[in-house]
């Protein structure tokens, strides 16, 4: 009989895909192979019997890989398939094990695959943010606080803000990995067993960094708090994605928005209104973010007020947190598509800023910095200018300078300062311009061009580091698969 490794079987199942477990059957099969290697190495299972069991595992995997074949997702349904080939002695492989440690291990194997897939899509969304941020580094746009236009910034500055938020999510993901990639296997029901089970060897063969040390924690507590951490991570990311989507919706609601989506796959028509270009990709992003937040809350409710050791929070892979991580990865893919399809009307964005008085903070700052006018007095003067301009339907650039001087004199009355505005008209106009305000910014992390260039460089370097981390983790799992495959193949070659 041709020797068939688990990885060869999986390659047949998904040509061109990574040779890694993709469903519960394959994950249990990997666990069985690691358990068999360990039990033979520790003498729990005689080597000759181990060879017989190994060949049976190969046959069961090959049978399950056939088109239309059943792929059981419960160890107690798989074991009879093994014993039908190898006999009842094959159950010795189960020494020191229980479904109580197998199920959490299956969940961990699935969750870490999902977490790394999320890391990849998260990094892709970050890269898309940085690409648009660089392209639109000097594009002046309005920024809002409390739902009202507050100050001008640049689209590059705005997108770098979101890139910073996603970088924190990437930090959380890596920190979560360190707690996730610990093995429950070998803890048995909760108190280990009298067999000399080598839990560290099991962890190594399955690509875990180490075992969860306390055997009660391993199968009865860790699945609960780990699920909360994973779903919480996804929900945090989804909240940021939802905020971004709502920001763009604020423009889509306008008659003349300055940001749109490229027409085609990202937009959709109305069945009755010819003028409509519905932002399908945008509300698809927001709905997926809502799915993630909803799934995360469902897991919290599922796990709430449950005795330790109960099965409520140890569901199969169709339930949170695995599903929540998968939904979060899809959300990131949708976010990337939105970013790739953004159409920015730079002139319209600049006109939106120029139509309001979002630069008056810089006018007050200029008066203090260059003419020693107390900020609060400058603020009062600027506020009076706004009231006058809006009352006369004037843009900042259209304010008559004599009227500006008059308003300043009234604001300065009783302050002890001279009534003459201490800025000439050219300086006054420059202080009220969006470009002047942005270029005048001095603070760390501001929208000024030098800071945008610096932050882009830092963000790109950080992204490359995170991509290196992801590749390293995947390589570590690949190496573990190779160790397991080699050790298992040695068993099948026994006489």
Buried (B, 14 or more C-beta within 10 A) or exposed (E): EEEBBBBBBBBEBEEEEBBBBBBBBBBBBBBBBBBBBBBBBBEBBEEEBBBBBBBBBBBBBBBBBEEEEEBBBBBEEBBEBBBEBBEEEBBBBBBBBBBBBBBBBBBBBBBBBBBBBBBBBBBBBBBBBBBBBBBBBBBBBBBEEEEEBBBBBBBBBBBBBBBBBBBEBBEBBBEBBEBBBBBBBBBBBBEBBEBEBBBBBBBBBBBBBEBBEEBBBBBBBBBBEBBBBBBBBBBBBBBBBBEBBEBBBEBBEEEEBBBBBEEEEBBBEEEEEEEEBBBBBBBBBBBBBBBBBBBBBBBBEBBEEEEEBEEBBBBBBEBBBBBBBBBBBBBBBBBBBBBBBBEBBBEBBBBBBBEBBBBBBBBBBBBBBEBEBEEEBBBBBBBBBBEBBEEEEBBBEEBEEEBBBBBBBEBBEEEEBEEEBBBEEEBBBBBBBBBBBBEBBEEEBBBBBEBBEEBBEBBBEBBEEBBEBBEEBBEBBBEBBEBBBEBBEBBBEBE
